[in-house]
């Protein structure tokens, strides 16, 4: 991996998406979210996505100027139609609506339909937490995971996140997808001739496998924690897709497999303004004390510390901001450079 200046990368990403017809402010938001993921070490949702989003826009599957339309509106709850636009832009605008409603009523919930891949779902939960609110964010997606007991993929790798203001610790930020390991990592293992770890996948016959080629031949990802992860995936499907009126499970189009078809993905974003229930500083102090208590426990053998969710990622981002540099895979960097130069 190479170290690159993320400000220079941002400029190139903005240029690329403006050339694809994306408005300037939306292009800046895309660059911000992708860079944030890169800085946190979430490389599967960082610069890797630049050329893929671009291809989807040019193929007609993603509307470059998709504007959200509010289709139902209550004091604390709204449903919006994303117009088939970029999931990152749609989800960020939906987050702003949820925050505004929470400031008025204490609770802000926004369901989104007719959207696309929204990048790292934790980004939106974190934006709510930055407003000193508790938050949750989630999204469904195309089917990649087998429900417990099934040998076929029948539910999405539905990401789920929550974020909580945490005083001196900044915030707790939990962001996970449902599968034990991602298909992107399995594809990388196949390239590097490595075995897939136990429990990640089954082959097309439902037999556990460590061979990445079995995944490419019809294998399926498994949920983390068995039926517990599957239950969480189903929760996300109902909150993000059923409530919003978006496509559900098999009816969601895989944006990176069929770039010319709109995905109709659903999202759910919730903000809780804790200041409406009491003193917000007291809530933060209680969260801070909770983390203090957990961190003070004796370490297990081989452990270098007890970390709260998101701590390592937030530390990585801080270091990147200080150095103004991020790590980028050489091939991904070259792909972005080639696309940028071809559009100049």
N, C-alpha and C positions, 0 to 999 in steps of 0.2 A: 504494500500500500504506500501511496505517496502522501506527503503533507502539502496541502495547498491553502492559499489565503481564501477564507470563506467569503470575504467581501467581493473579491474578484469573481468567485464562482457565482455569487448572487447576481452580479451584473450580467453575467453570461446567461444565467437561467431566465432572468427577466427578459432579456433580449430574445431568447429562443421562443418564449411563450407569447411575447408581443407579436413576433413574426407569424405565430399560429393563429393570431386574431384575438388573443386574450387581452382584455383591457389592462392598462398599465398597473392600476392598483391591485387587481387580482393577480397579475404576474408577480408583483412584489410579495404578495401574501403566499403564493406558491413557493417562492424562493425561501421565504422565512420559515415555513413549515418543514420543507425538505432539509434545509440547513440545520434546523433545530434537531431533527431526527439524527442527522449525521453527527452532530456534536455530542449527542447522548450515546452514540454507539449503536443506534438502531438502524443499521445499514440497510436492512431490507425495506425500510420505508424512507430512505434518504435519497441521495443522488441517483441511486439505481432507477428511480421512478421517472426521471426527467424524460428520457427518450421514449419510454412507454406511454406516458401521458401525451406526449407530443404526437406519437403515432395514432393514438385513439382520437385525438382531436382532428388530425388530418384525414383519418378514415371515416369520420362522421359519427362515431359512437358517442363522443362527448361534445356538447355544445360549448364553444369557446366563450360565448356571452350569455350563458344560461343565468337568468335572474330568478331569485326566489319569489314566489307568490304566496301570500298568506291565504289559506283556504278555510281555516276555522280559527277563531280568536276569542279566547276567554281571558279574564284578568291574570290568571296564573298558567295558562296552557294554550299553546298554539300548534297547529299543524301547517307545515309549509310544503309547497311543491318546488323542487329544485330546478325544474325545467330541463333536466338532463345535462346540467352543467358539471363543472369540476367539483368533485366531492369536497375537496379541501376548502374551496371558496364558499360553497353552500354551508358546510358545517360551521365555518367560522362566523358567518352571518347569523346562523341559527343560534350559535352560542351567545352572540351579542343580544339577541332577542330574549333568550332565557335569563341573562344577567339583568336586563332592564326590567323584566317582569318580577324577578326576585326582589329587586330594590323597591318595587312598588308594593308587593303583596307578601313578601317573605319566601315565596316559592315560584320558580320559573321552570316550566317544562316545555320543550319544543320537540315535536316529532317531525321528521323529514321523510318525504317520499320523492321518488324520481331523481335520485342522486347517483353518485358513483363512489368509488374507492376514496376514502377520506384521509388516507395516510395514517399516521400514528394517532389513535383515538385519544391517547393521553394528553395530546396537545390542547384539546378543547377543555378537558377536565381541568388542566392546569390553568388555563385562562380564567376559568371561573374562580379557582382558588386564589389567583392573584388579586381578585376583588374581595378577598377575605370571606369567601363563601365555601361551603361544602358542595361537592359536585359529583356527578356521575355522567359518563358518556359511553355510548355503545353503538354498534353498527352490525347489520347482517351482511352477508356476502354470498358469492356463489358456493355451491356445495363442494366441500373438500374433505369432510370428516365423517366417519362412520359412528352413528349412535351406538351406545353400548349394546352388544348382542347382534349387531348387524355386520355384514361383510361388504356392504356397499356404501359409498358416500351418500349421505342424505341430509346433511346439515352444514352450514357454513362454518368457517374458522373464525367465528364471530367475536371480534375484539371487544373488550370491556375495560373500562378505566374508572378509577375514582381518585379524587384529589382533595386534600384537607389542609388548611393553613396550620402551620406547626411552630409558630414563634421563631426561636433561634435556629430551628432546624429547617426553616423556610416552608417546606410542605411535604406531606406524604403524597406520593404519586405512584399509584399502582396501575399498570397497563399490561394486559395480557391478551393473547389470542387463545383459542380453545385447544388447539392441538399440542401434543407434547413437544414436537419440533415442527418447523415449517417446511413446506415443500421446496422453498428456495434453498434451504440448507441441504435437503436430500439431493437436489440437482447438483449442488456443489460437490457433495460427497461422491456422486457418480463420476464427475469430471476428474476428481482426485483419486479415484479408485479406492475409496474408503468404505467401511461398513457403517450401516445405519445403527445407532444405539438400540438396545432392547426397548421394546414398548412404544416405539414411535409409529409403527405402521404394520399393516397386514397386506398380504398379496391379494390378487384378484379372487382367490379361493377362500379368503378369510383366515389364512394361516400366518402367524407372526413371521416376519422376515427381517433380515439385516442387510439384504441385498438391494441397493438403490435401483437397480435395473427392474426389480419386481414392482417398484412404485411406478416407473415409467410404463410398465406393461399392464397397468390397470389397478395398481395397489391403492390403498386408502390410508389417510392419516388417522390416528387415534386420539381421542380427547385425553387431556391430562387428568389424572385422578380417576380414570374410569367413569363410572356413572355420575360422579360428582361434577366433572368437567362437562359431561354431556348435559346434565341438568342446567348448568350455567349457560351453555350454548342455546338451549331451548328458551331460557329466560330472555336472552338477548333477542332471539328471533321474534318473540311475542312483543317485547317492549319496542324494538326498533322497526320491525316490519309489519306485524299484525296491526298494531295501534296506528301506524302511519298510513296504512293502505298501500304500501310498496309491495314489490314482488316478494314472494316467500319461497325459501329453499330452492327447489329445482327450477323455478321460474326466474331466478336472478341470473342475468347473463354475466359471464366471466369477461370482464373488461379487457384483460390481458390476453385472452384467447380468441375473443370475437370483438376486435377493436372497433368494428363498424356498427355494432349494435349497442343501444343504450342499456345500461345495467339495471336501472330502476331499483337501486339500493335504498334501504331505509336506515335512519339514524334516530337516536334518542339522546337528548341532552337535558340534564337537570341541574338547577342551581338552587341552593338553600341559603338565604341570607340570615345567618345566625344572629346578627345584630337585632333582628326583629323579635327574637325570643329572649334576649338578655344581653349581657355585656360581651361583645365579641372578643375582647382581650382576655377575658376569663376563660372562654372556650379555648382560645389558642394556648393559654397557660396550661390548661388541663391536658391538651394534646402533647404539649412539650414535656409535661411531667410523665405522661404515659411512655413517651420515647425514652426519657431518662431512665425510667424503671427497667425497660426492656434491655437497654444498652448496658445496664449495670450488672446483668446476670453473668455468671461464669461462662467462659467460652468452651465449646466442644473441642476435642482434639483436632488439631489441624486448622481450626478457624482463626481468621485474623481479625474478626470483629463481628458484632451483631449489627446488621444494617437494617434500617427501615425501608419500606418500598420506595424506590426511586432515588435513594441516596447516592448510589454509585453513578447513576446517569446524570444527576444534577452536578456532581463533582466533576465528571468528565466535561460537561458543558461549560462549567466555570473555567476550567483550564483552557478550553478552546477559545473562549471569549478573551481571556487574558493574552493568549498567544496570537489570536486572530487566525488560527490555522485549524484545519480538520484533516483527518485521515480519509483518503479515498482510494478505493481499489483502482489499480492502474487501468484495467480494461474499461471500467465505468468512466473514469476521467477522460480517457481517449475517445470514448463514444460521445461524450458531451462536447469535447473539443471539436470533433469531426462535424457534429451537427451544427455547432455554433459557426464554424468556419464556412460551412456550406450555405448558411443563411446570410452571411455578410455581403 
